[in-house]
Each structure stands twice: as structure tokens, then as C-alpha cells.
Amino acid sequence: MTAPAPVIHVEGLSKSFQGKLAVDHVSLEIDQGDIFGFLGPNGSGKTTTIRLLCGLLTPDEGTGTCLGHDLLREAYQIKRQVGYMTQRFSFYEDLTIRENLDFVARIYGMTQRQDVVDAAIDRLNLTDRQHQLAGTLSGGWKQRLALTACTLHQPRLLLLDEPTAGVDPQARRDFWDQIHHLAADGITVLVSTHYMDEAERCSRLGYIASGRLLADGTPQSLVAESELSTWAIDGTDIHRLGDTLKSVPAAQQIVPFGTRLYVSGTDTAALKSTMDAIARKPGFQVHPVSPRLEDIFTRLMQRQEDTQ
């Protein structure tokens, strides 16, 4: 049985703005139903890459397809099948919930608009508040409205640009439950985020720095391939210990977390020797742990900075 074609297949995508390279020869494949998370520092090219992948921007170099359409020649057909949710609430705050949804339905030329909007409001459990102005909603409800609006036309591809910035933990959790339901229905999701707990909920991750895709894989494979050795140190004076470890070459990353200190490095033998010495000191408990995604991405960023 032939495997289905990827939803996105691109090779060598590049994009510059006023002579500055924003995306540098990115190649990538994304399958149907994937939740692909983009991580990277601010200004690294995450948003530009996402827009190139779905035909919202035209690349300067490179080729590819999205949803079976050529990025260069068939961008319009792609856009009709994409839902895009920006970081900032981008709908009309002086329109009601219903009016915003009806406006989106009109843009896409949907037939039976009233039925579609009624069903969307029912899914939101906002029937009693459908005439409330969108600007009076809380951050979490604005987020839910935005997600509903950008899926109103039943897109096959969903783009989420840091969609949970500024909302509370419960709203973020509810939002991600919705994303997983959408992916289970076959919708492919591209999402940029700075939250490591959200990255762990993605089926695949890509780490971008200076416009380059430095890593691509499942959260589990990125941990396995990281070449990082990580140790946890528990104790009552870890901050002083952390300052001391800064002079140890094998301790490349030192991160305090409450009463625990995480220490990572790529020289496993040298780091173990340092940890064994600390374990012999009174007041400290030392044990190896699996590297965290935060440790891995910090290391990738450091390596990128070292090469520049």
C-alpha cells in the first residue's frame, strides 16, 4: 500500500528582507495530522518559515508543495485551505461574537452561513453570550473565539503563531486539548511556541535559529540524539554551588530550579567525575536524569552562536 503524500514537502526555502536573510535553505516534510512545533529565539525566523511553508509568503529560493499545490504557482489554492491564528487577537473587538464569526464566513463565501455560525457558537458554549462584544472577553475566551473563527471554513492546515501567549495555565491546557482533537480529525497543525510543556505535546519539533533549521524530530528522538549528559543536584546551597561550577569546563549548562540544580554537558566522563566529587560532599544528593527539551534547545542555540 502506497504511503500518503506529505501535507508539506519543501526543499531549500530561503527568504530575505531588505538584504537580511530571515530563512536560510530550510528543507522539511510534514505529514497529515502532525502537530509540528517550531521553537527558537525571538527573531529566529519561525513565523517567516511557517508563512513560507503554506504559501503566505513567496520564497526567494527553493521549491515545494503544500496540500498538493505548488508553493510558487498555486499559492491561492493553498490559502483557501489554511486557517491562521496570530499571537495577537486579530478580530474586531467592537463586533459581537456572532458578528465576528459571520464576517469570517462571508470572507470564505460559505453557504448556509447562519447554520455554520450557530453550530460554532454551540461548540463554544456561548449561545447565551453570542451578542457580547468580543473586546469584553477574557484572554482565554478570545483565544477560543479566534481558534473557532480560523477553523470555521474547515481548513486542512492550521497555523498557530504563539497562540497561548498571555493566557492562564488552565486556558492553555484546554486550548491544547482542542488542538489534539483537531489533529485526530486529520488537520495538520503548525505552531510556534516558547513554552517547553507545549513543545512536549507536539508530535514533532523543529528548532530554528538565525533562519536555519537546526533540529527536526519527535521530542523523544531529540532527547535521544542530543549527546547531552544531564545531572540533578538537590541541596540547600545550590546557588553557591552553581557559581562554583561555572568555572568547570564540563558543566556547559547550569540551571537552578527551586532547590534543585540541573547541570548538563557533552563530555559525559568529565561531567560524571565532577558529579561524583560533589556527591561525596555533605548536604548534596546527585543523580543522572534525562536531558530536558529546554537543555537541548539551549545547547543548540549556544552551538549556533559559537559558529557565528
C-alpha positions in Angstrom: 0.0 0.0 0.0 1.4 3.4 -1.0 2.1 5.8 1.8 0.1 9.1 1.5 2.0 12.1 0.2 3.2 14.6 2.9 1.0 17.6 3.5 4.1 19.8 3.2 7.3 19.0 1.3 9.8 21.7 0.8 13.5 21.9 -0.2 15.9 24.8 0.2 13.4 27.5 1.1 15.1 30.9 1.6 13.7 34.4 2.2 15.4 37.8 2.7 14.0 41.2 3.7 16.0 44.3 2.7 19.1 42.2 2.3 18.8 40.4 5.6 18.4 36.6 5.4 15.4 35.6 7.5 15.1 31.9 6.4 18.2 30.0 5.2 17.6 27.0 3.0 15.0 25.1 5.0 14.0 21.6 3.9 11.2 19.8 5.6 8.4 17.2 5.3 5.2 17.3 7.5 2.6 14.6 7.4 -1.2 14.8 7.7 -2.3 15.0 11.3 1.1 16.1 12.6 1.3 18.8 15.3 4.6 20.3 14.3 6.1 22.7 16.8 8.5 25.5 15.9 10.8 26.7 18.6 13.6 29.3 18.6 14.6 32.6 20.0 12.8 35.8 19.0 13.7 36.9 15.5 15.0 33.4 14.6 12.6 33.1 11.6 9.9 30.9 13.0 6.9 33.0 11.7 8.5 33.6 8.3 9.2 29.9 7.9 5.6 29.0 8.7 4.3 31.5 6.2 6.7 30.2 3.5 5.6 26.6 4.1 1.9 27.4 3.4 2.3 29.8 0.6 1.5 33.0 2.5 5.0 34.3 1.5 6.8 33.6 -1.7 10.3 32.2 -1.2 13.4 33.8 -2.9 14.8 30.3 -3.4 13.6 26.8 -3.1 10.7 24.7 -4.2 7.9 22.7 -2.6 4.3 21.7 -2.2 1.6 22.3 0.4 -1.6 20.3 0.4 -0.7 19.1 -3.0 -0.3 22.5 -4.5 2.9 24.1 -5.8 4.1 26.9 -3.4 5.2 29.2 -6.2 2.3 28.8 -8.7 -0.7 27.8 -6.7 -0.5 29.9 -3.5 -4.1 31.0 -3.8 -5.4 27.4 -3.7 -3.3 26.8 -0.6 -4.6 29.8 1.2 -8.2 28.7 0.8 -7.4 25.6 2.8 -5.4 27.2 5.6 -6.6 28.6 9.0 -4.2 31.2 10.5 -4.3 32.3 14.2 -2.0 35.1 15.1 -0.4 35.8 18.5 -2.4 38.9 19.0 -6.2 38.8 18.9 -6.9 39.9 15.3 -10.7 40.0 15.2 -13.0 43.0 15.6 -13.4 43.9 19.3 -16.3 46.2 18.6 -18.2 43.4 16.9 -20.1 40.7 18.8 -19.0 37.1 18.9 -21.7 36.2 16.3 -20.8 39.2 14.1 -17.1 38.2 14.0 -17.9 34.6 13.1 -20.4 35.7 10.4 -17.8 38.1 9.0 -15.3 35.2 8.6 -18.0 33.1 7.0 -18.7 35.8 4.5 -15.0 36.2 3.6 -14.8 32.5 2.7 -18.1 32.7 0.7 -19.7 30.0 2.8 -23.2 28.9 2.1 -25.7 28.5 4.9 -23.7 30.9 7.0 -26.3 31.1 9.8 -26.2 27.4 10.3 -22.4 27.3 10.3 -22.2 30.2 12.8 -24.9 28.7 15.0 -23.0 25.4 15.2 -19.8 27.2 16.0 -21.4 29.2 18.8 -22.9 26.0 20.2 -19.5 24.3 20.2 -18.1 27.3 22.1 -21.0 27.1 24.7 -21.6 30.8 24.1 -25.2 30.7 23.0 -26.2 33.0 25.9 -23.3 35.4 25.2 -23.3 35.4 21.4 -24.2 39.1 21.3 -21.4 40.1 23.7 -18.7 42.3 22.2 -15.5 40.4 21.5 -13.5 43.1 23.2 -15.0 42.4 26.5 -14.0 38.7 26.5 -11.2 37.4 28.8 -7.9 36.3 27.2 -8.8 32.7 27.3 -12.2 33.2 25.6 -10.7 35.5 23.0 -8.3 32.6 22.2 -11.2 30.1 21.9 -13.1 32.5 19.6 -10.0 33.0 17.4 -9.5 29.3 17.1 -13.1 28.7 16.2 -13.0 31.5 13.6 -9.9 30.2 11.9 -11.4 26.7 11.7 -14.9 27.8 10.6 -14.2 27.0 6.9 -12.8 23.5 7.8 -9.2 24.1 6.8 -6.9 21.2 6.2 -3.9 23.1 7.6 -3.9 25.2 10.8 -1.2 27.8 11.5 -0.8 29.0 15.1 1.7 31.8 15.9 2.4 31.7 19.6 -1.3 31.3 20.2 -1.3 30.9 24.0 0.9 33.9 25.0 -0.7 35.8 27.9 -3.3 33.3 28.9 -3.6 31.3 32.2 -2.4 27.7 32.5 -5.9 26.2 32.5 -6.8 28.1 29.3 -3.6 26.8 27.7 -4.4 23.2 28.7 -8.0 23.5 27.3 -6.6 25.0 24.1 -4.2 22.2 23.6 -6.9 19.6 24.2 -8.7 21.2 21.3 -5.6 21.1 19.1 -5.2 17.4 19.7 -8.9 16.8 18.8 -8.4 18.7 15.5 -5.2 16.7 14.7 -7.1 13.5 15.4 -9.6 14.6 12.8 -6.8 14.8 10.2 -6.0 18.5 10.4 -2.3 19.3 10.2 -1.1 21.9 12.7 2.0 24.1 12.6 2.5 26.0 15.9 5.3 28.3 17.2 5.8 28.4 20.9 8.2 29.3 23.7 6.7 27.0 26.3 8.5 23.7 26.8 5.4 22.0 28.2 3.6 22.8 24.9 6.6 21.6 22.9 6.3 18.2 24.6 2.7 18.0 23.4 3.7 18.3 19.8 4.2 15.1 17.7 7.3 16.7 16.0 9.5 19.7 16.7 11.8 21.9 14.7 14.3 24.2 16.3 15.2 27.4 14.3 18.0 29.8 14.9 19.2 32.5 12.5 16.8 31.2 9.9 18.3 27.7 9.9 16.5 24.5 10.9 19.0 23.0 13.4 16.9 20.1 14.7 13.8 18.2 13.5 12.3 15.2 15.2 10.0 13.9 17.8 10.6 15.1 21.4 11.8 11.6 22.3 14.2 11.4 19.3 15.6 14.9 20.0 16.4 13.9 23.6 18.0 10.6 22.5 20.2 12.3 19.8 21.2 15.3 21.9 24.5 13.9 23.1 23.9 15.8 26.4 24.5 14.2 29.8 22.4 15.8 32.5 22.6 15.6 36.3 20.3 16.8 39.0 21.7 18.1 42.3 19.5 18.6 45.3 20.7 20.5 48.3 20.3 23.6 50.5 23.1 25.8 48.9 22.8 25.1 45.2 23.1 28.7 44.1 26.6 28.9 45.6 27.4 25.5 44.1 26.2 26.8 40.7 28.5 29.7 40.8 31.4 27.4 41.6 30.5 25.1 38.7 30.7 28.0 36.2 34.5 27.5 36.1 34.2 23.8 35.3 34.5 23.2 31.5 32.4 20.0 31.6 29.5 21.9 33.1 28.3 23.6 29.9 24.8 24.4 31.2 23.8 25.2 34.8 20.2 25.8 35.6 18.7 26.3 39.1 15.2 25.1 39.6 13.8 25.6 43.1 16.1 23.6 45.4 17.5 21.6 42.5 20.3 22.4 40.1 20.4 20.9 36.6 23.9 20.5 35.1 24.5 19.4 31.5 27.4 18.9 29.2 28.6 16.8 26.2 31.7 15.4 27.9 30.0 12.6 29.8 33.1 11.2 31.5 34.4 14.6 32.7 30.9 15.6 34.0 30.4 12.4 35.8 33.7 12.8 37.5 32.7 16.3 38.7 29.3 15.0 39.9 30.9 12.1 41.8 33.1 14.7 43.6 30.0 16.7 44.6 28.1 13.6 45.7 30.9 13.0 48.3 30.2 16.4 49.9 27.7 16.6 52.8 24.3 18.1 52.0 24.1 17.2 48.3 22.2 14.4 46.5 23.3 13.8 42.9 21.7 11.6 40.3 21.6 11.4 36.5 18.4 12.5 34.7 17.2 12.6 31.1 18.0 15.9 29.4 15.1 18.3 29.2 14.0 19.9 26.0 15.0 23.2 27.4 18.5 21.9 28.0 18.7 20.6 24.4 17.5 23.8 22.8 19.7 25.9 24.9 22.7 23.8 23.7 21.6 24.2 20.1 21.4 27.9 20.5 24.9 28.0 22.1 26.4 26.0 19.3 24.8 28.3 16.7 26.3 31.3 18.5 29.7 29.7 18.6 29.7 29.2 14.8 28.9 32.8 14.0 
